[in-house]
């Protein structure tokens, strides 16, 4: 089992920045990829960014050039640096981890990000 704990959400004005963190614990050797999803009210959960254990990254078109996903030196922490935030980035952001490159087996509790205009 893997446990994920997010932190770093909050309220920010449009154009501002936030950094989300997700710390993984437990059987982290099982993790092949980690990612960030978000879900806005009335919308489906969507993948924002993912990073594999080899360092490959993917981003949603809506955040390319503004968000950066990275891991810490110990590889058990994943970060999401969010710059040039827009009101449409407002959502609950969830950390996810998978034992395969495209399977999401573990989820964090979510952290609220609110961007005011």
Residue pairs with C-beta under 8 A, 6 or more apart in sequence:
1 26
1 27
1 106
2 24
2 25
2 26
2 27
2 28
2 30
2 31
2 97
2 105
2 106
3 24
3 25
3 26
3 106
4 22
4 23
4 24
4 95
4 96
4 97
4 106
4 107
4 108
5 22
5 23
5 25
5 108
5 109
6 20
6 21
6 22
6 93
6 94
6 95
6 108
6 109
6 110
6 111
7 20
7 21
7 22
7 23
7 111
8 18
8 19
8 20
8 21
8 111
9 18
9 20
9 93
9 111
9 112
9 113
10 18
10 112
10 113
10 114
11 114
11 115
11 116
12 18
12 85
12 113
12 114
12 115
12 116
13 115
13 116
14 85
14 86
14 87
14 115
14 116
14 117
15 84
15 85
16 85
16 115
17 81
17 82
17 83
17 84
17 85
18 82
18 85
18 113
19 79
19 80
19 81
19 82
20 36
20 79
20 80
20 82
20 93
20 95
20 111
20 113
21 77
21 78
21 79
22 34
22 36
22 77
22 78
22 79
22 80
22 95
22 108
23 76
23 77
24 31
24 34
24 76
24 77
24 78
24 97
24 106
25 76
28 75
28 76
30 99
31 53
31 97
31 98
31 99
32 52
32 53
32 98
32 99
32 100
32 101
33 50
33 51
33 52
33 53
33 97
33 98
33 100
33 101
33 102
34 50
34 51
34 71
34 78
34 95
34 96
34 97
34 98
35 47
35 48
35 49
35 50
35 51
35 69
35 78
35 95
35 96
35 97
35 98
35 104
36 47
36 48
36 49
36 50
36 69
36 78
36 80
36 93
36 94
36 95
36 96
37 45
37 46
37 47
37 48
37 93
37 94
37 96
37 104
38 45
38 46
38 48
38 89
38 91
38 92
38 93
38 94
38 113
39 45
39 46
39 91
39 92
39 94
39 110
40 88
40 90
40 91
40 92
43 91
45 94
46 60
47 58
47 60
48 59
48 60
48 63
48 67
48 80
48 93
49 57
49 58
49 59
49 60
49 63
49 67
49 68
49 69
49 80
50 57
50 58
50 69
51 57
51 69
51 70
51 71
51 78
52 101
53 75
55 71
57 69
59 67
59 69
62 88
63 82
63 89
66 82
66 83
66 84
66 85
67 80
67 81
67 82
67 83
68 79
68 80
68 81
68 83
69 78
69 79
69 80
69 81
70 78
70 79
70 81
71 77
71 78
71 79
72 78
72 79
78 95
80 93
82 89
82 113
85 113
85 115
86 115
87 115
87 116
87 117
88 115
89 113
89 115
90 113
90 114
90 115
91 112
91 113
92 110
92 111
92 112
92 113
93 110
93 111
93 112
93 113
94 107
94 108
94 109
94 110
94 111
95 107
95 108
96 104
96 106
96 107
96 108
97 104
97 105
97 106
98 104
98 105
98 106
99 105
